[in-house]
Amino acid sequence: MWLPDRVIGRVRFFAWASLVSQILIIGTGGAVRLTGSGLGCPTWPRCTEESFVSTPEMGFHGIIEFGNRLLTFLLIIIAIGMFLMVVRMRKERPELLRLSVALGLGIPAQAVLGGITVLTNLNPYVVGLHYLLSAVLVGLAAWLLYRVRVGPATGVRSASPLLAGLLPVLLGVLGVSIVVGILTTGSGPHAGDGGAARNYLDSELLQHLHSWPSYVVFGLTLLATALAFRRHGSPSQMRLRRTLVGLTTMTLVQISVGLYQARNGLPELAVGIHMVLAAVLVALSVTAIFSTREDPELAPAAGPLRQRETAASNS
């Protein structure tokens, strides 16, 4: 009975932790690749044939790779905690349970895919799929966090039909940009290990192709922000504005980092920042999409559980 039956502070904590940890592991995974530590643990699931942990003989690269693997256990703990926080709400808030289960199942899937990258000697396409799955999990975590913070979905639109239709297109173009970026990285110098294969595509051409959807994303965020400021009033509309302003700002920062790294020989730190910012853009885009619906307490026939949550947060 100590498990919560409504959204309270503990539930919000685990929802935030889910999103932050999913973005964090993208950063640590990037550090593994950018430091050439992709084969610091040359086998999987063990770090060596005899040990699950890195050994002194493996040096710096072994520590980096094992540290990234160790972070997976933190994600599992957070996922279990998130599930326990919403299990008693499974009847009133089934979407929270479904999202927490999907996010939890994605973590071992990601770990297995990470093992395959090691066993295939850092095949660039497998490494790219590894990052793509991470981006999907970030989107799921952002969706879960939004539902925890705001409440169940409603059918009442708070944004114009044009804006509501524009945002999924924006997310789709962002997805194209991420995929082309993955191919670009797979053709570049950061293989994760000196002996790892490359995809042998034209890196310079891919850099140009990668920039085009990024500019389209920036243009769409500007248009979406302008449309959002045409409506005034409800908290959900204000939330959508803030999200879109943040999305526009982060997209501009991401483009700036991309231009810097392309013109300065792909420095490791800039590439790592670029990878993490892409995940942040996914989270903001997903949040913007769900912010086009009215908050439950402002929509007709708000559920009794949401009324209890609102009363509890105001008390």
DRENTI-847542 format. One line per 10 residues: for each residue x negated, y negated, z of C-alpha. Coordinates in Angstrom, 2 decimals. Each point is the difference from the previous one (the first is absolute). Layout:
<sites>
X,Y,Z | ...
</sites>
This chain:
<sites>
0.00,0.00,0.00 | -3.00,-2.33,0.10 | 0.15,-0.23,-3.80 | 1.72,-3.21,-1.16 | 3.51,0.10,-1.43 | -0.28,-3.44,-1.62 | -2.70,-2.18,-1.48 | -2.10,-1.43,2.83 | -3.57,-1.20,0.37 | -1.56,3.48,-0.07
1.71,0.79,-3.29 | -1.22,-3.24,-1.56 | -3.52,0.69,1.24 | -0.18,3.38,-1.71 | 1.54,-1.41,-3.18 | -2.65,-2.74,-0.14 | -2.71,2.55,0.86 | 1.17,2.20,-2.88 | -0.46,-2.80,-2.54 | -3.26,-1.35,1.41
-1.58,3.46,0.23 | 0.96,0.85,-3.58 | -1.70,-3.17,-1.23 | -2.96,0.58,2.33 | -0.74,3.45,-1.40 | -0.12,-1.51,-3.49 | -2.70,-2.35,1.31 | -2.00,2.80,1.60 | 0.43,2.18,-3.09 | -1.35,-2.88,-2.06
-2.96,-0.26,2.38 | -0.74,3.69,-0.58 | -0.06,-0.51,-3.73 | -1.82,-3.33,-0.06 | -2.80,1.21,2.28 | -0.55,3.12,-2.10 | 1.22,2.22,2.84 | 2.63,1.91,-1.95 | -1.93,3.23,0.44 | -1.36,-0.87,3.44
1.97,3.06,1.10 | -0.67,2.27,-2.99 | 2.81,2.46,0.68 | 3.60,0.08,1.31 | 1.69,0.50,2.43 | -3.30,0.40,1.84 | -2.59,-2.75,-0.25 | -2.66,2.65,-0.63 | 0.22,3.76,-0.42 | -0.71,0.42,3.73
1.48,-3.14,1.59 | 3.23,-2.00,-0.02 | -1.92,-3.14,1.03 | -2.89,-1.79,-1.62 | -3.50,0.97,1.12 | -3.03,-2.26,0.59 | -1.62,1.40,-3.16 | 2.85,-1.44,-2.09 | -0.89,-3.53,1.08 | 1.96,-3.15,-0.71
2.08,1.45,-2.86 | 1.17,2.90,2.14 | 1.14,-2.39,2.75 | 1.97,-2.17,-2.46 | 1.75,2.93,-1.68 | 0.76,1.80,3.27 | 1.30,-3.24,1.52 | 2.47,-0.37,-2.85 | 1.16,3.60,0.47 | 0.38,-0.59,3.72
2.33,-2.93,-0.65 | 2.46,2.45,-1.55 | 0.65,1.40,3.48 | 0.92,-3.50,1.21 | 2.51,-0.25,-2.83 | 1.47,3.36,1.00 | 0.38,-1.15,3.62 | 1.73,-3.18,-1.14 | 2.28,1.98,-2.34 | 1.01,2.37,2.81
0.62,-2.97,2.28 | 2.12,-1.69,-2.65 | 2.07,3.15,-0.47 | 0.59,0.30,3.75 | 1.03,-3.65,0.20 | 2.86,0.48,-2.50 | 1.06,3.63,0.51 | 2.82,-0.93,2.41 | 1.30,-2.51,-2.56 | 0.30,2.64,-2.72
3.81,-0.27,-0.17 | 0.35,-3.77,0.17 | -3.21,-0.86,-1.88 | -0.77,3.01,-2.24 | -2.08,-2.15,-2.35 | -2.59,-0.54,2.73 | -0.36,3.73,0.55 | -0.28,0.71,-3.73 | -2.65,-2.67,-0.51 | -2.02,1.11,3.02
0.06,3.63,-1.20 | -1.00,-1.00,-3.55 | -2.85,-2.10,1.33 | -1.11,2.77,2.33 | -0.02,2.60,-2.79 | -2.02,-2.33,-2.18 | -2.91,-0.01,2.45 | -0.96,3.71,-0.27 | 0.63,-0.22,-3.75 | -2.48,-2.85,-0.12
-2.50,1.98,2.08 | 0.24,2.99,-2.34 | -0.44,-2.28,-3.02 | -3.03,-1.50,1.71 | -1.39,3.50,0.39 | 0.55,0.66,-3.70 | -1.99,-3.13,-0.86 | -2.96,1.43,1.94 | 0.36,3.48,-1.46 | 0.14,-1.47,-3.56
-3.15,-2.02,0.62 | 1.91,-3.32,0.09 | 1.78,0.41,-3.32 | 1.02,-3.61,-0.86 | 3.56,0.97,-0.90 | 0.53,1.91,3.26 | -1.53,-2.91,1.93 | 2.41,-2.33,-1.81 | 2.97,2.19,0.86 | -1.19,-0.06,3.61
0.22,-3.80,0.01 | 3.34,0.01,-1.83 | 1.55,2.25,2.64 | -1.33,-2.36,2.68 | 1.75,-2.91,-1.74 | 3.27,1.97,-0.03 | -0.35,0.71,3.73 | -0.59,-3.69,0.64 | 3.26,-0.72,-1.83 | 1.85,2.58,2.12
-1.47,-1.47,3.19 | 1.07,-3.51,-1.06 | 3.51,1.31,-0.72 | 0.14,1.68,3.42 | -1.22,-3.12,1.76 | 2.58,-2.16,-1.75 | 2.85,2.29,0.99 | -1.24,0.05,3.61 | -0.27,-3.79,0.13 | 3.21,-0.90,-1.83
2.40,2.93,0.24 | 1.82,2.35,-2.37 | 0.58,-0.94,-3.60 | 3.13,-1.91,-0.97 | 1.74,-0.52,-3.32 | 0.14,-3.76,0.46 | -2.49,-1.78,-2.26 | -1.73,-3.09,1.36 | -1.96,-0.73,-3.19 | 1.17,-0.79,-3.52
0.44,2.97,-2.40 | -2.90,-1.36,-2.06 | -2.35,-0.04,2.97 | 1.20,3.39,1.25 | -0.73,1.49,-3.42 | -3.31,-1.80,-0.40 | -1.69,1.38,3.12 | 0.05,3.72,-1.00 | -1.49,-1.05,-3.34 | -2.72,-1.85,1.91
-0.78,3.12,2.03 | -0.11,2.07,-3.19 | -2.48,-2.37,-1.65 | -2.07,0.04,3.19 | -0.03,3.78,-0.24 | -1.31,-0.23,-3.57 | -2.71,-2.38,1.19 | -1.03,2.44,2.75 | -0.16,2.95,-2.41 | -2.15,-1.93,-2.48
-2.14,-1.18,2.90 | -0.51,3.63,1.05 | -1.14,0.87,-3.53 | -2.29,-3.03,-0.01 | -1.60,1.06,3.27 | -0.39,3.52,-1.36 | -2.08,-1.38,-2.86 | -2.15,-2.28,2.16 | -3.06,0.45,2.18 | 1.70,0.85,3.31
0.35,3.77,-0.35 | -0.30,0.81,3.70 | -3.15,2.03,-0.63 | -2.92,-0.30,-2.38 | 0.79,3.33,-1.65 | 3.77,-0.45,-0.36 | 1.52,-0.09,-3.46 | 1.57,-3.05,-1.64 | 2.98,-0.05,-2.37 | -2.18,-1.47,-2.80
2.60,-2.58,-1.03 | -1.01,-3.49,-1.14 | -0.41,-1.82,3.31 | -0.12,-3.50,-1.49 | 3.15,0.57,-2.04 | 1.80,1.45,3.01 | -0.90,-3.04,2.08 | 1.83,-2.18,-2.52 | 2.95,2.40,-0.18 | 0.16,0.05,3.81
0.22,-3.80,0.17 | 3.01,-0.31,-2.31 | 2.64,1.66,2.23 | -1.52,-1.83,2.96 | 0.71,-3.33,-1.66 | 3.53,1.19,-0.80 | 0.49,0.90,3.67 | -1.13,-3.50,0.98 | 2.41,-1.59,-2.46 | 2.87,2.16,1.24
-0.72,-0.90,3.63 | 0.09,-3.70,-0.89 | 3.32,0.46,-1.78 | 1.43,2.09,2.83 | -1.07,-2.57,2.60 | 1.62,-2.81,-2.00 | 3.24,1.98,-0.24 | -0.06,0.78,3.74 | -0.24,-3.69,0.89 | 3.15,-0.74,-1.97
2.08,1.64,2.74 | 0.23,-1.22,3.57 | 1.34,1.29,3.24 | -0.16,3.49,1.43 | -2.92,1.59,1.89 | -0.41,2.62,-2.74 | -0.42,-2.75,-2.60 | -2.59,-1.71,2.16 | -1.78,3.33,0.49 | -0.03,0.54,-3.76
-1.51,-3.46,-0.53 | -2.77,0.62,2.51 | -0.75,3.39,-1.53 | -0.17,-1.42,-3.51 | -2.22,-2.89,1.07 | -2.32,2.53,1.63 | 0.13,2.20,-3.10 | -0.83,-2.91,-2.28 | -2.88,-1.09,2.21 | -1.47,3.49,0.30
0.34,0.58,-3.75 | -1.98,-3.18,-0.66 | -2.65,1.14,2.49 | -0.09,3.44,-1.64 | -0.52,-1.51,-3.45 | -2.77,-2.21,1.37 | -1.77,2.98,1.57 | 0.40,1.95,-3.24 | -1.56,-2.78,-2.06 | -2.83,-0.38,2.50
-0.88,3.68,0.02 | 0.17,0.28,-3.80 | -2.37,-2.95,-0.46 | -2.46,1.01,2.73 | -0.74,3.63,-0.79 | 2.72,1.61,2.15 | -1.46,-0.61,3.49 | 1.12,2.67,2.44 | 1.67,-2.29,2.54 | 2.06,-1.77,-2.67
1.12,3.32,-1.49 | 1.04,1.23,3.45 | 2.00,-3.17,0.68 | 1.63,0.37,-3.42 | 1.13,3.54,0.87 | 1.51,-1.03,3.34 | 1.74,-3.05,-1.46 | 1.69,2.21,-2.59 | 1.56,1.98,2.86 | 1.12,-3.22,1.69
1.67,-1.08,-3.25 | 1.89,3.31,-0.14 | 1.26,-0.51,3.56 | 1.12,-3.58,-0.70 | 1.69,0.96,-3.27 | 1.97,2.81,1.63 | 1.01,-2.32,2.84 | 1.17,-2.62,-2.50 | 2.20,2.52,-1.81 | 1.84,0.98,3.17
0.29,-3.63,1.10 | 2.50,-0.64,-2.80 | 2.76,1.55,2.13 | 1.73,-1.73,2.87 | -0.86,0.87,3.60 | 2.42,2.54,1.56 | 1.23,-2.31,2.76 | 0.97,-2.59,-2.61 | 1.69,2.47,-2.31 | 3.59,1.17,0.44
0.58,3.01,2.24 | -3.41,0.12,1.59 | -0.47,3.33,1.72 | 0.37,0.33,3.78 | -3.60,1.18,0.40 | -1.30,-3.14,-1.70 | 2.22,-2.11,2.26 | -1.53,1.74,3.04 | -3.51,-0.62,-1.37 | 0.74,-3.67,-0.59
1.46,-0.40,3.49 | -3.00,1.78,1.53 | -2.50,-2.22,-1.84 | 1.85,-3.15,1.08 | 0.24,1.02,3.67
</sites>
